[in-house]
Amino acid sequence: MFSISTPKTTQELEEYFYFRWLWLREPWGYPEGSEKDEYESVSEHRIIKTGAGEIVACGRVHLNTSEEAQIRHIAVNKAFRRKGLGEMIISTLEQVARDLGAERAVTNSRETSIKFFSANGFIIADDAPTELGKLKRKQMAKSLVDNNVLILHPKWCNELQSTWHDKIPISEHMGIKLYQYTEKTIETRASLNRNVNLHGSMFAGSIYSLATLTGWGMIFLQLKQKGLQGEIVLGDANIHYHKPVTMQPRAVCNIESIRAQFSFLQKKKKCPVSLTVDIFDADKAVAEFSAQYWILPIRD
């Protein structure tokens, strides 16, 4: 399970800056210390760790003006790439920028990163100064107004949201909404106020429901991508609660966690799908949901 946090202790900060140097500066022959600049003390820093505490991704954001935030130093350990971690760190930094009042995010992207930022909703706006005197970059920008997060295949995503509300009315009462979809990652959110218990935290049952619908939604969108159809049902599930949810309920499912035999559907056989959903309270990992779903073929 991955968790997003802010490096705070001296050791965490040292590990964070070393990670930034290792993946963003050392490959170009620059010494330790070159990964830092004059904006460190006025920036918001975020890291993604494994369950064992290893940093596997990082990023930073600071305000250029009251309306514009700059995202920098996005890095993912090569061994953990193509798992949706880059999208997770970008999404987190964008939300931090919104919380700071920014309406626009910019980043100065190296040529090798343009495809990644484009896939996350940024567009090339202008040339940017070279980095470290030799690395060519483009300035890329993205509007943050009206919670403008990345939603690929909006038609499918709108269909999913409508399906939840039409067939599972309680999902609307709980304030469960599809927040982001990137083909590799789905993120949903729920209203804490609509699911709060007498202790001021989210009902355990509501957390379970949020996780169940997130996994269901990921399968729904995967079927759309593969041009397949079927009835999705939950077979079995387990959830481990580590901490209460007291701020912002979030559920994230990454494609790497999915184990499925979609070819069974083409043979009109039921398809088993196992996956995991991570539950966060804002940026803090609080629960892990493991489930077995079944996709039942639609008979002619």
C-alpha positions as CSV (number, residue, x, y, z in Angstrom):
1,M,0.0,0.0,0.0
2,F,1.3,3.5,-0.9
3,S,0.8,6.5,1.3
4,I,1.2,10.2,0.5
5,S,2.6,12.5,3.2
6,T,4.6,15.7,3.9
7,P,8.2,15.2,4.9
8,K,8.6,16.9,8.3
9,T,11.4,15.3,10.4
10,T,15.0,16.0,9.7
11,Q,15.5,12.4,8.5
12,E,12.4,12.5,6.2
13,L,13.7,15.8,4.7
14,E,17.2,14.4,4.2
15,E,15.7,11.2,2.5
16,Y,13.4,13.4,0.4
17,F,16.1,15.7,-0.9
18,Y,18.4,12.7,-1.5
19,F,15.6,11.0,-3.6
20,R,15.2,14.2,-5.6
21,W,18.9,14.4,-6.3
22,L,19.2,10.7,-7.1
23,W,16.5,10.8,-9.8
24,L,16.6,14.4,-11.1
25,R,20.2,15.6,-10.8
26,E,22.6,12.7,-10.4
27,P,21.8,11.2,-13.9
28,W,23.1,14.5,-15.3
29,G,26.3,14.5,-13.2
30,Y,25.3,17.2,-10.8
31,P,26.4,17.0,-7.1
32,E,24.2,16.7,-4.1
33,G,22.8,20.1,-3.1
34,S,22.0,21.0,-6.7
35,E,18.5,19.6,-6.2
36,K,17.6,22.5,-3.8
37,D,16.7,26.1,-4.7
38,E,15.6,29.3,-3.0
39,Y,11.9,28.3,-2.9
40,E,12.2,25.3,-0.6
41,S,11.1,27.1,2.6
42,V,8.0,28.6,0.9
43,S,7.0,25.4,-0.9
44,E,4.7,22.5,-0.1
45,H,6.5,19.2,-0.4
46,R,4.9,15.7,-0.8
47,I,6.3,12.2,-0.9
48,I,4.8,8.8,-1.7
49,K,6.1,5.9,0.5
50,T,5.6,2.1,0.3
51,G,4.2,0.3,3.3
52,A,7.8,-0.4,4.3
53,G,8.6,3.4,4.4
54,E,10.6,3.6,1.2
55,I,10.2,6.9,-0.8
56,V,9.2,6.0,-4.3
57,A,7.9,9.3,-5.6
58,C,8.0,13.0,-4.8
59,G,6.9,16.5,-5.9
60,R,6.8,20.1,-4.9
61,V,4.5,23.1,-5.4
62,H,4.8,26.8,-4.5
63,L,2.9,30.0,-5.5
64,N,4.3,32.3,-8.1
65,T,1.4,34.7,-7.5
66,S,-1.8,34.5,-5.6
67,E,-3.4,32.9,-8.7
68,E,-0.6,30.8,-10.1
69,A,1.1,27.8,-8.6
70,Q,4.3,26.2,-9.9
71,I,4.7,22.4,-9.8
72,R,8.3,21.1,-9.8
73,H,10.6,18.2,-9.0
74,I,8.2,15.4,-9.9
75,A,10.1,12.1,-9.7
76,V,9.2,8.5,-9.5
77,N,11.6,5.6,-8.8
78,K,12.1,3.8,-12.1
79,A,11.1,0.4,-10.5
80,F,7.7,1.9,-9.5
81,R,6.8,3.6,-12.8
82,R,3.6,2.9,-14.8
83,K,1.8,2.3,-11.5
84,G,-0.1,5.6,-11.4
85,L,2.2,7.1,-8.8
86,G,3.1,10.1,-11.0
87,E,-0.6,10.8,-11.4
88,M,-1.2,10.5,-7.7
89,I,1.5,13.0,-6.8
90,I,0.3,15.5,-9.5
91,S,-3.3,15.2,-8.3
92,T,-2.1,15.8,-4.7
93,L,-0.1,18.9,-5.6
94,E,-2.9,20.3,-7.7
95,Q,-5.2,20.0,-4.7
96,V,-2.7,21.7,-2.5
97,A,-2.5,24.5,-5.0
98,R,-6.3,24.9,-5.0
99,D,-6.3,25.0,-1.3
100,L,-3.8,27.8,-1.5
101,G,-6.2,29.7,-3.8
102,A,-4.4,29.1,-7.1
103,E,-6.5,29.1,-10.3
104,R,-3.7,28.0,-12.6
105,A,-0.8,25.5,-12.3
106,V,2.4,25.8,-14.4
107,T,5.4,23.5,-14.8
108,N,8.6,23.8,-16.8
109,S,8.8,20.4,-18.4
110,R,11.8,18.7,-19.9
111,E,11.2,17.3,-23.4
112,T,11.2,13.8,-21.9
113,S,8.3,14.7,-19.5
114,I,6.0,16.6,-21.9
115,K,4.0,13.4,-22.7
116,F,3.4,12.7,-19.0
117,F,2.2,16.3,-18.2
118,S,0.1,16.3,-21.3
119,A,-1.6,13.1,-20.2
120,N,-2.4,14.9,-16.9
121,G,-4.2,17.8,-18.5
122,F,-1.3,20.3,-19.1
123,I,-0.8,22.1,-22.4
124,I,2.3,23.7,-23.8
125,A,2.1,27.5,-23.3
126,D,5.6,28.7,-24.1
127,D,9.3,28.0,-24.1
128,A,10.9,27.9,-20.7
129,P,14.5,28.8,-19.6
130,T,16.9,25.9,-19.9
131,E,17.5,23.9,-16.7
132,L,21.0,23.8,-15.2
133,G,22.2,25.6,-18.3
134,K,21.6,22.7,-20.8
135,L,18.3,20.9,-20.4
136,K,15.7,22.3,-22.8
137,R,12.2,22.8,-21.3
138,K,8.7,23.9,-22.2
139,Q,6.3,25.8,-19.9
140,M,3.1,23.9,-19.6
141,A,-0.1,25.1,-17.9
142,K,-3.4,23.8,-16.6
143,S,-6.5,25.5,-15.3
144,L,-7.4,24.6,-11.7
145,V,-10.7,26.5,-11.7
146,D,-13.9,24.6,-10.7
147,N,-11.8,21.6,-9.5
148,N,-10.7,20.9,-13.1
149,V,-9.0,17.6,-12.5
150,L,-8.1,15.0,-15.2
151,I,-11.1,13.0,-16.4
152,L,-10.3,10.9,-19.4
153,H,-13.2,9.5,-21.4
154,P,-15.7,11.9,-19.8
155,K,-18.7,10.2,-21.5
156,W,-17.9,6.9,-19.8
157,C,-17.2,8.6,-16.5
158,N,-20.6,10.5,-16.7
159,E,-22.3,7.2,-17.4
160,L,-20.6,5.6,-14.4
161,Q,-21.7,8.5,-12.1
162,S,-25.2,8.3,-13.4
163,T,-25.3,4.5,-13.0
164,W,-24.2,4.8,-9.3
165,H,-26.9,7.4,-8.6
166,D,-29.7,5.6,-10.6
167,K,-29.1,2.0,-9.4
168,I,-27.5,2.7,-6.0
169,P,-29.3,5.8,-4.7
170,I,-27.5,5.8,-1.4
171,S,-24.3,6.7,-3.3
172,E,-25.8,10.1,-4.1
173,H,-26.9,10.6,-0.4
174,M,-23.4,9.7,0.7
175,G,-21.9,12.3,-1.7
176,I,-19.8,9.7,-3.6
177,K,-18.4,11.2,-6.8
178,L,-15.9,10.2,-9.4
179,Y,-13.0,12.6,-8.9
180,Q,-10.4,11.5,-11.3
181,Y,-9.7,8.9,-14.0
182,T,-6.5,8.4,-15.9
183,E,-7.0,4.9,-17.4
184,K,-4.4,3.7,-14.8
185,T,-6.0,5.2,-11.7
186,I,-9.5,5.9,-10.5
187,E,-10.1,8.2,-7.5
188,T,-13.4,8.7,-5.8
189,R,-14.4,11.0,-3.0
190,A,-17.3,11.2,-0.5
191,S,-18.8,13.9,1.7
192,L,-17.6,13.5,5.3
193,N,-20.5,15.6,6.6
194,R,-23.0,13.1,5.1
195,N,-21.2,10.1,6.6
196,V,-20.0,11.3,10.0
197,N,-20.7,9.3,13.2
198,L,-21.0,10.5,16.8
199,H,-17.2,10.5,17.1
200,G,-16.8,13.0,14.4
201,S,-15.3,10.4,12.0
202,M,-16.6,8.5,8.9
203,F,-18.8,5.5,9.5
204,A,-16.9,2.3,8.9
205,G,-19.8,1.1,6.7
206,S,-19.5,4.2,4.6
207,I,-15.8,3.7,4.1
208,Y,-16.6,0.1,3.0
209,S,-19.2,1.3,0.5
210,L,-16.9,4.0,-0.9
211,A,-14.2,1.3,-1.5
212,T,-16.7,-1.1,-3.0
213,L,-18.0,1.4,-5.5
214,T,-14.5,2.5,-6.4
215,G,-13.5,-1.0,-7.3
216,W,-16.7,-1.5,-9.2
217,G,-16.2,1.7,-11.1
218,M,-12.6,0.7,-12.1
219,I,-13.9,-2.5,-13.5
220,F,-16.8,-0.7,-15.3
221,L,-14.3,1.7,-17.0
222,Q,-11.9,-1.1,-17.9
223,L,-14.7,-3.0,-19.6
224,K,-15.5,0.2,-21.6
225,Q,-11.9,0.5,-22.7
226,K,-11.8,-3.2,-23.8
227,G,-15.1,-3.0,-25.6
228,L,-16.7,-5.6,-23.4
229,Q,-19.9,-5.9,-21.5
230,G,-21.0,-7.7,-18.4
231,E,-22.8,-7.5,-15.0
232,I,-20.4,-6.6,-12.2
233,V,-21.1,-8.1,-8.8
234,L,-19.0,-8.2,-5.6
235,G,-18.2,-11.7,-4.5
236,D,-16.1,-11.3,-1.4
237,A,-14.1,-8.5,0.3
238,N,-11.9,-7.7,3.3
239,I,-11.1,-4.3,4.6
240,H,-8.5,-3.3,7.2
241,Y,-9.0,0.0,9.0
242,H,-5.9,1.6,10.4
243,K,-7.0,5.1,11.3
244,P,-10.3,7.1,11.3
245,V,-11.3,9.4,8.5
246,T,-11.9,12.9,9.9
247,M,-11.1,15.2,7.0
248,Q,-11.5,14.2,3.3
249,P,-12.5,10.7,2.4
250,R,-10.7,9.5,-0.7
251,A,-10.5,6.1,-2.4
252,V,-7.9,5.2,-5.0
253,C,-7.6,2.1,-7.2
254,N,-4.5,1.6,-9.4
255,I,-4.6,-0.7,-12.4
256,E,-1.5,-2.6,-11.1
257,S,-3.7,-4.1,-8.4
258,I,-6.2,-5.7,-10.9
259,R,-6.0,-9.4,-11.6
260,A,-8.6,-10.5,-14.2
261,Q,-9.3,-12.9,-17.0
262,F,-11.3,-10.6,-19.3
263,S,-10.9,-13.2,-22.1
264,F,-13.5,-15.3,-20.3
265,L,-16.2,-12.8,-21.2
266,Q,-15.5,-13.3,-24.9
267,K,-16.3,-17.0,-24.3
268,K,-19.5,-16.1,-22.5
269,K,-18.0,-17.3,-19.2
270,K,-18.0,-15.4,-15.9
271,C,-14.8,-13.5,-15.3
272,P,-13.1,-13.3,-11.9
273,V,-11.5,-9.9,-11.0
274,S,-9.5,-9.2,-7.9
275,L,-8.2,-5.8,-6.9
276,T,-7.3,-3.5,-4.0
277,V,-8.5,0.0,-3.1
278,D,-6.6,2.3,-0.9
279,I,-8.5,4.6,1.4
280,F,-7.1,8.0,2.3
281,D,-8.1,10.8,4.7
282,A,-6.8,13.7,2.7
283,D,-3.2,12.5,2.1
284,K,-3.0,10.0,4.9
285,A,-3.5,6.3,4.2
286,V,-6.1,4.9,6.6
287,A,-7.5,1.6,5.2
288,E,-7.0,-1.0,2.6
289,F,-9.8,-2.9,0.8
290,S,-9.2,-6.2,-1.0
291,A,-12.0,-7.6,-3.1
292,Q,-13.1,-10.4,-5.4
293,Y,-15.6,-9.3,-8.0
294,W,-17.3,-11.3,-10.8
295,I,-18.3,-10.1,-14.2
296,L,-21.3,-12.1,-15.5
297,P,-21.6,-12.4,-19.3
298,I,-24.7,-10.9,-20.9
299,R,-26.6,-13.7,-22.6
300,D,-28.0,-13.1,-26.1
